[in-house]
Amino acid sequence: MLTNYFKFAFRKLIRDSSFSLINIFGLAIGVAASLLIYRVIVNETSYDSYHTKKNQIYRVVSTTSNRSNGEITGNSGSVPLPLPYAVRLDFPQFEKVAAIVNAGTPQVYVHSRGISDEKQFKENTGAFYAEPALFEIFDYTWLSGNASRLKEPNTVVLSKKIAEKYFGDWKQAIGKTIELWSWRAKFIVTGVFKDPPANTDIPVEMAMSYISLHPYNPADINDSNAWQYTDNVFKTECFLLLSKTQDINSIARQLPYFVKKYYKESNHDKAHTTLAFQPLRDMHLDERFDTYPGDALPLKELWSLGVVGLFLLLIACINFINLATAQSINRAKEIAVRKVLGSNRRTLIKQLLSEAALITSLAIFWGYILALFILPYVEQLIQKPLSLNLIANPFIVLFLVVTGLAVTFLAGLYPAFVLSGFQPVEAFRNVKTQSIFGISVRRSLVVTQFAIAQLLIIGTLVVLKQMNYFRNRPMGFEKKAIAIIDLPEDRADRQKYDYLKHEMLQIPGVIAASFCMDPPSSDEKIYSSIYYNNSPKKLGTDYEIQFADTSYLNTFGIRLVAGRLPNPSDTIRELLVNETAVKNLGLQAPGQIIGKKLSYNSHKQFPVVGVIHDFSSRSLRDPIMPLVLSTNKNMYTDIALKIDPDKLVNAMGQVQRVFKHVIPSYVYDPVFFDDSIWQYYKKEAITSQLFKISGALAIILSCLGLYGLVSFIVVQKTKEVGIRKVLGASIPSILYLFSREFITLIAIAFLIAAPVGYYFMHRWLNDFYNHVDLGWGIFVVAILISLTIAAITVGYTTFRAAIANPVKSLRSE
């Protein structure tokens, strides 16, 4: 019997090939979109889930708040340098404690046979200083050696990929020496481990012994200054492995006493620090605390993606229902004949569900194939590897099966009950659409479709407007045609800095040059407690600390609003602050701070000689922080070159030649400032693309549904159209007859979508400190897009009916 059901279903599919293809195409799009969204969500929520001890692993995180009003002034996954030592002493409940420090972007030198055979590399990610306990807390598969020798200075372990890059064969790596940084610190390779998965927030590919960076000296925890300093450039993180017999909540209750003991905070201090143990499972998606990769899609956007996937699948199911019921007139007599010949309703429902199952199965198959074709684009968009391999990811099979069953019943059950419920006598006469509260079900479904489509259109328009705002809003500095070049930091090469700058300024097209720790806007920031005008109390807000020479303002076009520039110096002597720092100190005018003194980390106090105009030192989603700018040659890591855009190509070629002539042993790796700034909005750019794609798919699928309903009405009113034409009705009047109903349906859909869209997009925009306003123009554009698309769809279908020969219309049954 089941075979017969599918045999009849296959014949029906071939007979009504046009409707079947539309159904399969619409469902395939919905399946492909939902499958890809499912893979993105699974990937984001599975970070570090492969570690066997994942439920015992924690990270120490900190929150800084204003003691007077409790306002949170900062969150960080970084900790002060002495903290791991202190945790070992005060919390024996943890089996392992491991410190890890980001090593930045080290230059690596590898010799195969001699100095003439030297290879140079620059590692932009994956280089860390780490304690050996890190490799006991987390799961690493060792191919050769192990982490035990990381207790010794100048040792290093490498991933298989890095070992092969340096030595050709990872088996040849053990015992070899690599040199790091421009001062060529020698490290012996003592272990090679299997490449870690991509979905990890501890992306270690090269781990130097932690003792090479910081000696194991418990006395360091007695340095009160070190507890006030968190380096966001070379971030120190502390990971803990909890004993299975211990309760993390009881241990966490001791943290306030730990802070009081080591942070030396006084009740007179405006700032207060709170520590917490963050579970490993929460680390990736917790937006409050940063991670080394910093590539997580926000949790709320993952929820949004999931809802969008369900919406697209729902629209595809609505299309199925509309197209199936639109054919009800053609199938009414078939159903009536079957009933007369003895078929009961249960048998008919099985037959009709088998037709839905066949179409759904084909849609699932082609949806999976379509997803495979689109997968590389999605991977490029989110810059993360995904996989649709059914063997490696058996849950994908489960997802497809569950989706197929759900779509079959959701899309096929209503048409099956409607068609199987026709009475034979009535079926031979007429077929009336089912209704709910007097409103056609099919019309209700079209309203639902367009409400979802318009909601996605509104979201897309808001996201695009916000992204355009990010691109074009002034940030307080110039960013175009400025090249940032990483510099060696050893003492010998620092002696060449002045000569390098002089030679760069001789290049035609190079307008200005400046040495700096980093450009005005970057993620690599140092924050510090500040003491003002010889006061022993630190301020309630940490200040951003920046180091640059006196050409910095000119190179980046930053305006001086009061005072003067510091005198040229290789060390800290005089300070500049921004306008926000002046306001933070309670001063009314920028000039009032001139001559006052500031210090950070309880160091020597220095006079403030100038105030600079506020600029966004991070992204526009964040407020402007108070900032202190000073000279300090030992902290410079980059040279910034402002270049004439008309001479950019020729100038950059000469810049490379000059750099390699002055510093031949260092990798030349320039980055353009405006490109690096746009990386801050990568998550929003991904959101923008996903909304655009989702909105386009929703419109396409909604048009298919609209086509189904128009086709139904055209068939239902064939004679009416013929009679109207015989009585003199014009083609425009007939078009109006059909289109006015759909204009009403779209208007109803808009009345539903507009307030919902306003609510959710208003909440999304509030996550940004700087954002656009939700003006009425966005909603006008959304309704116009919907009306235009609907007009094209309805107009095409009804125009064919309007120009048909009325004689044929009157003969039709």
N, C-alpha and C positions, 0 to 999 in steps of 0.2 A: 504493500500500500504506500509506504513512504517513497519507494522508487517512482510510483505513478505520480505522486504529488510533485516531485521534482521534475518529472518528465513533462507534466502539464505546465509547470512553472517555466521551464526552459522554452517551451513552445510559445508561451505568452511573452517571454522576454524577446524572442525573435520577432513575433508578430508586431509588437509595439516597440520596435527598436529605438525610435526617437525618444519616447518617454523613458525607456529603460536606460538609455545612455545618459540622459540628463540626471536620472536618479543615481546611477553609478558614479558619474562624474562629481556630482554634489557631495555624495557621501564620502567618496575617496578624498576629496579636499579636506573635509572635516576630520576624517581619520588621520590623514597625514599631519595636519596641523596639531591635533591633539596628541599624537604619538611623539612628535618632536618636542612639544611643550612638556610632555611627561618625562622625556629623557633629560631635558634641561633641569627640571625640578628635582628629579632623582639625583642627578649629578651634584647639584648644589647642596642637597641635604645629606649627602653621603661622605662629605669630607672627613677624612681620618677615621672613618668607621671600620677600616680594615685592621686596626690595631687590636690585638687580643686583650689588652688591658685597658681598653678605652674607657670603661666605666670607673676606673680607679685613677685616671689622669686628670690633673687640674693645672690651671695656670693662675699665677698671682696677677691681679689687675688692681688698678688704683683709680679713685675718684677724688677730685679736688673740689671743695665747696667753700662758699663764703660762710664763715662762722656765724655772722650776725643774722643772716636771713635764710641760710640753707641753700642758696642758689648754687647749682652745679656750674663750676667754671672750667672743668676739664675732665676727660676720661682717657685712660691710657692702658695699653697692654704692656707697656714698658715699665721697668722698675729701676730704682737706683742701684748702682753697682754693688754696694755692700749687702743688699737684701738677701741674695741666695746664701751667703755665709751665715747671716743671722737666723734664717729659717732653719738651717741645719741644727743650730744650737738650741733654738727655742721650741721646735716642733719635731721631736723624735718620732711622732706618730707616722711620719712619712717614711716609706721605705727608701725612696730615692729622691734626691733633689738635684736638678740639673740647670745650670745657667747656659744660655746661648746668646751670642752677640752677632748681629749682622755685620759682616766684614765689608759691606759696600760693593764696590766694583774693582777688585784688585787686578793689577797687571801681573801676568804670569809668564815667566821665562822658563823654557824647557830646553835642555841640551841633550841631543842624541849622542854625539861623539865629542864635540869640542865647541869652543866659543863661536867658531865660524858657522856652525850648524845650528845656531840658536833659533828657536821658534818663539814667537810672541803671541800671547792671547790676552783677551780682556773678558773677565767674567762679569756680566751685568746682573746676574741673579745666581742664587744658590750657594754663595760663599759665606761661611760662618766660622766663628770661634765657638767651640762647644766643649762641654765637659763630657767625659766618657759615659757618665750615667745617662746621658740623653739616649744613647743607643741601647740601654737596658730598659728605659721607660717605654720607648717606641719600638715598633717592629722593623728591624732591618735584616735583610738576608745577605750574609757575608759570602762573597765568592772567594775571597782570599784574605787572610789576616783577620783582625778584629779591632775593636776600639780600645783595648786595654792599654796600649802604649800612648793613648792621648793624655795619660797622666804625666808624660814627659814633655818638656818643651820642644818646640820645633818639629813636631810630628803632624801628619795630616792623613786623613782617609778620604777616598774619592769614590764617586759613583762610577759604575761601569762606563757610562757614556762619556764622562770627563776623562777617565783613564784611557779610553780608546782614542779620544781626541788628542791627548798629549803624547801617548806612546804607541799608537797604532793598534796594539793588542793589550787588553787589560791584564793579561797574565804576566806581562813584562813590567808592570808598574811597581810591584813591591820592592822596596829597597832603593828605588830611584829617588833623585832629589829634584824638587822644583823650587824656583825662586819667585818670591812674591813682592809686589810693590816695587817702586822705582829704586828703593834702597836694597833690593835683592835679599830679603830675608830667606834663608834656606830652610826648607821643610822636607823631611824624609817621609815617603809614602809607606804607611804601615798597614793599610787595609784597603780593600776594594769591596763595595757592596752593590747589590742589585739596584738599578734605578728605581727611585720611589715613584709611586703612582702620581698622576697629575693632580688628583683631587686631595691635596694635602696642604695644610697651612704651615707645615714645617718643611719647606722645600730644600732640604740639605742635599747638595751635590758635592760640596767640598767642605770638610770640617777640619779646621786647624785646632791644635790643642789650646784649650782655654788658658792654660798656664802661660802660654806664649804671649798672651795679651795682658792678663792680670795674674800676678802671683797668688797662690793659695795662702793668704795671710789673714787670719781671723781678726787681726788688729785693725784691718781696714774698716770694720763696722763701727769703730769708735770715732771715725772721722765724721763729725756732724755735718760738715759742708757737703760731703758726698751724698747725704740723704736728701738734700734739697735740690738735687740736680738729676733730671731725666733727659737723656740724649735721644732725640727722635731721628738722628742721622744714623748712628750705630746703635740700634735699639737693643737693650738687654732685656731678655725675657726669662722668666723662671718657671720651670715645669716641675710638677710634683707627682709622685706615685704614692697613693694612699694605701696603707695596709688594709687587707680585706676585713680585719676585725675592728677597724676604727670607723667612727661616725664623723663625716666631714662637718656637719652642723655644730657639733660640740666643739670641734677644733676652731671653727670660724668664730665662735663666741670669744675666743682669746685674742682676736686680731686687734681690737681697740687698745688692749694693753700693750701689744707689740708695737703699735704706732706710737703710743705715748712714750715707750721706752727708747725707741731708736730715732724717731723723727724729731724729737726735742721741740715739739710744738708747744707754745705757751698759750694760755687762755687769752692773752692780749693780742696774739697773732690773728689777723683777719682771715687767713686761709686755714682750712682743716682738711686733712687727708684721711680717706677711708680705704681700706684694703678689702679684697674679697678673693675667694677661691672660685675661679670660673671653670665649670666642667668642660672637658675637651669637646663634648658633643654640642655645646652651645657656642663654641669659639668662632666658627666660620660665619654664622648668620647674625651674631650680636653686633649691631652697627655701632654700639657705644665704644667698643674697644677695638683698636686697630690690630691687624695681623701683618705678617711679613709680606705675603703677596698682595693683600688688600684688594682682591678681585671678586669678592662676594657680591652677588646680586642681592639687594635688600630683601628681607623676608616679605615685606608688604608687596613688593613687585612679583615675587614668586606666587603669592596668593592671587594677585591680579592675573598673572599668566595662567594659572590653573582655571580661574573663572572664565578667561577668554577662550581657553581650550574647550571647556564645557559649552560655552555659548556657541562656538562655531559648530560643534557636534549637534547641539540642539537645533540650530538653524537648518543644518543638513537634514535632520529628522523631520522638521516641519516641512521642508521641501518634499520629502517622500510622501508625507500625509497629503499635502496639497495636490501633488501630481496624481496620487492614487485615487483620491476622491474626485478629482477633476475628470477622471475616466469612468466615474460611477455610472453615468448615463449609458456609455458604450457597453459596460459590463452588466447592467441591470437585467437585460434580457437573458444573458448567459446564466446569471445566477437564478433567474426565474425558471428557466428550462431545467437546470440542475435540480431545483426543488421539486418541480413537477415530476421529474423522473425518480424522485425518492431520496435525494441527498438531504441530510439533516444539517442543522446550523453548525453543529460541532465539526462535522466533516468539512463543511465549507470554510470554517475558520482555519482548520489545519491546512487546507489547500492554499488559502490566501497568505497564511503565515509562512508556508514553504516558499511562496513566491518572494515574500519579503526577505527570507533567509538567503535565498539564492542571490538576490541583488546585493544584500549586505555582504555576503561572502566575497563576491566579486569586487565590491567596493573596498573591503578590508585588504584584499590582495593588491589591488592597484594603489590603494592608499599607502601601503607599505613600500611598494616600488617607488611611488612619488616621493615619499619621505627619504628614501635612499638617495635620490637625485638631489634633493634640497639640502641634505645633511651637510655637505661641504660648505655651503653658504652660511648655514647656522653656526658651524664651527668657527668659520672666519669672523662672523659677527660677534660671538661671545668670547672668541680667542681661547677656547678650551676644547680639548678633544672629547668627542662623544662617540658612541658606538651603537649600531642597530643590529649587531650580530646576534642572531637568535640563539646560537649555541652558547656563546659567552654570557648572554643576558637572557636567561629563560623567563624572567619576569616580563619581558616584552611580549612573549607568546601569551602569557596569562593576560596581559593588558589587552592584546588584540582579541582574544577569545571573549573576555568579559565585555569589551566594547562591542563586539559583534552581537552577542546575546542581548545586550542592553538596547542597541540600535534596532535589532530585529523586533523586539517587543514594543519599544517606544514608538518606532515609526510604522510598524506593521499591524499593531493590535487594534488601533482605532479604525483604520480603513477596513480591516477584516470584520470587525463587529458591525460597522455601518453597512458594508456590502452584503454580508450574510443575513442581515436583518430585514432586507427588502421582502415585502409580500409579493408573491407571484403576480396577482391581479394588478396591484398598484405598479409593479415594475414594468408591466407591459404598457401601462398608461403614462406614468410620469415618475420622476425621481425628485424628491425634495431634499435639500441639504439639511443636515441636523443643525440644531441651534442650541445655544446656551443663553438663557435669559433673553431670548429674542434676537440674539446676535449670531450670525453664521459662525460655526466653528472655524471654517477656513479663513474667514475675515479676522477672527480673533488671532489666529496663528500668524497672519500677515502683519497685524499690529505688533505682535510679539517680535517677529523677525526684524521689522524696521525700528522698533524701540531699541533692540540690541545693536543693530547696525548704527543707528544715530548715536547711541551711547559711545560706541567705539570711535565714531567720527569725531565726536566732541573731545574725547580723550586724546586722539591723535592731534587735533588742532591745538589743544592746550600744550601738549608736550613739544610740538614743533615750535610754537611761539616762545616757550621757555628756552628751548635750545638756541633759537635765533637771538634771544636776549643775552644768553651766555656768550654767544659769538661776538656780539656787537657792543655790549655795554662797556664803557671805559672802566678799566681796573685801577687807574691811577698811575700807569706807567706805559711806556711803549713796548710792544712785543713783536712787531713785524721786522723781519730781516735782521734779527739779532742771533748770532751763533754762539753757543755755549760749548767750550772745549775743556774737557777734563785735563787736569795737570798732574804731573808727578809731585809727590810731597816730601821727597827726601831732601836733606840739607843741601847736597851738592846741586841738585836741579833747582832748588829755590833761589840759589845765587844767580840763576840765569833768567829769573822772572822779569827783571827790569829790562834786560836786553831783548827778551822776547816781545815785550809790550812795545818797545821802541821800534823794533823791526816790523811788527804788525801795523803800526800806525803809518809806516812808510808805504804801505800797499795802497795803490789807487783804488778808491771805493770804500776803504775802511775809515769810517767817520770818527769813531771813538772806541776806546778799549778800557776795560776795568777788570781788576782781580777781585774775586768775591768767594765767599763760602758757598753760596748758591744764588740763583737769580731771585728777583723780588717775590715770585710766586712759585712755591714748590712744596712737596711733602716732607722734605728733609729739613726739619726745623729743630732748633734747640730752644727749650723753654727753661726759665729759671725764676726762682724767687727773687724779689727786688727789695732793697732797702733804700729809703729815700731820705736824703738830707741828714745823714748821720743818725737816723732813728734806729734803735735796736729792734724794732718790730718790722717784720716783713709785711709787704702789702698783700692784700687778699687775692690778687690775681697774678698768676705767673706772666712774665713778659717774654716775648719772642726776642731771641738774641741773634743778631746778624752781624757778620764781619765783611767789610769791603773797603777798598781804597777810596781815595777822594774823587775818583772819576766815575764812581758808581751812579750818582744822581744824573750826571750828564749823559752817560751811556744809555740809561733806561728812561730818561725823560721825566725823572721824579722832581717835583717842585719843592724848593726850600721856601717856607712861609715865614720863618723868623730866624734871626741869628745869622750864623755863618757856617761854612764848612769847617771840619776839623783840620788842623795843620797836618800836612803829610807826615806819616809816621809808620814805622814797621810794627809798633806795639800799641797797646791801648793807652791813650792819653786823654782824649776828649770824646764826648758822646753826642750823637744825634738821637732824638726821639720823634715819634710821630704824633699827630694831633690827638689820637685816641689815648695815648699815654698821658698827655697833658690833662685831658678830661678825667681820666681815671684818678689822677692825683687831686682832683677838685679845683683845679686852677681855671680861671675864667678866660684868659687870653694866652696864646702861645708864648708871647714874650715873657710871661711871668716865670717860666721855668729856666730861662737863660741864667747861667751862673749857679744854679742849684746842683747838688751832687747826687749821683745814684751809684749803687753797687749791686752786683748779682752774686749769689752764692757766698755772701759775707766777705767778698774780696774787697780790695782797696776801692775807695770811692773816687769817682771821676766826674769832672764838671760837664754839664750839658751846655753845648755851645750853639745848638741850632735845633729847629723843629721842621720836620718834613711833612709834606702833604700826605694824608692817609692814602694807602693803596692796599689792595686785596692781596695779602701775602699767602693766602691759600686759595680755595675756590670760592666762587660767588655764593655757594650754598651756606658759607660760614660767615659770621660777623668778623669785622676787622679787629685784630688783636693789638694791644699796646706793644710797641716795638722799641728796641734799643739798637742803634747801629754804631759800629765802631771799627776802627782800623786794627788789624792784627795779622801780620804776614804769615804767621804760623798756622792760621786757620783758613787761608785761601786754598781752595781746591779747583777753581775754574777760572778761565779768562773769558770774558764776554766781549764780543766784537759787534759793534753796530755798523752795518754795511749799507751802502747806497743800493736800493733795490734795482736800479738800472744797471749796476755793475756787479751784481751778485755772483753770476757764474764765473766771470774772470777773476773776481776778487777771491772767491773760495778756493780756486785752483792755486793761487799764489799763497794764500793762507796755509794750505797744506804743505807747500814746498818750504815755507819759512819755518813752520813748526817742526818738520822732519829734519831740517838743517840745524836748528837750535837744540832740539831734544830728540835725537835720532833713535834712541832706545825705547821710546814710549809710543804706544798705539794712538794714532790720531783718530778720534772718534767724536766728531762734532754733532751737536743736536740743535735744531732751531727752536728758539724759545716759544714761538706761538704753537708749534706742534706739541711741545711738552705740556703746555697749559691745557690744550684740548684733551689730554689724557685724563685730567681731573674729572671730566664729564663723560667718561667712557660708559659708565653705568646708565647715565641719562640718554646717551646716544644709542645704546642697545635698546633701552625702553622705547625710544622714539621709533627705531626701525621696526620693533615688534608691533607697536601700535599701528604703524602705517600698513604693515603686512596684514595684521588682523582686521583692520578697517576695510582694506581692499577685499579680503576674502569674505567678510561679512556682507559687503555690498554685492559681490558676485553671487553668493549663495542666496541672498534675499531676492535678487532679480530672478533667479531660477524659481523660487517660490512664487513670486509675483506672476511669472510666466504661467505657472500651473493654474493659479486662480483665474487669470484672464482667459486662459484656454477653456477652463470650465464654463465661465460665463458666456464666452463666445459661442460654445456648443449649445448652451442652454437657451441662448437668445438668437439662434440662427434665423428662425422664422420671423421673429420680431424685427430683426434688421432688414430682412427682405421686404416685409410689409411697409416699414418706414420709408425705404427707398422708393417703393412703388407709389407711396403717397407723397413723394416729393422731398423727403429729408435729404439734406446735404451731407457730404462726408464729414465736415467739421462738426455738425450737430451730432452725428453718430459717435465721433471721437469724444465729444463732450459727455455724451450719455455714459460711456464706459469710464472715462477718466475722473469724473467728479467723485465717484465712490472711492477711488483710490487716493485722491487728494485728501478726502476726509479721513481715511484710514491712516495715512502718513501723518496728518495733523494730530490725530489721537496718539500715535506712536511718539511724536515729538513732545507732546504734553507729558508723557511718561518719562521719556529719556532726559529731557532738559533738567528737571530738578534733581534727578538721580546723578546725572553727569556733573552738575554744579557742586553737589555735596562732596562727591569723591575727588574731583579734581581740585576743589578748594582745599581739601585736606592734604592732597599731594603737594600742592604749591606751598603750603605752610611749613613743609619740611625744609624749605630753602629760606635763608635769611634774606636774600635778594631774589625777588620773583616778579613776574608780570601780574597784571590784574585780570580777573575773569570778566571781560567786557561782554556786552550783548552781541557784539559783532561775531564772536565765535559761534553762538547759537544760531544766528541768522545764516551764516555760511553752512552750518550743518544741515539745516532744514532745506536750504536751496540745493545742496548736493543730493539729498534724498529725493527731492521733487524732480530734479533733472534726470536722475537715474531712473526713477519710476516712470517719468513721462516717456523716456526712450523705450523702455520695456513695454509699457502699455500701448504706446503709440504704434510700435511695430506690429504687435499682434492684432490690435483692433483695426488698423488701417487695412490689413489684408481682408478682414471681414467686411469692412465698409465698402471696399471696391469690388467685392464679389458680385457675380451676376445674381440679381434678386430672383430670377426664375429658378436657379439651382437651389437657392436658400429656401424657397417656398416648397420645393419638392422634397427637401431633406426631412428625414425622420430620425 
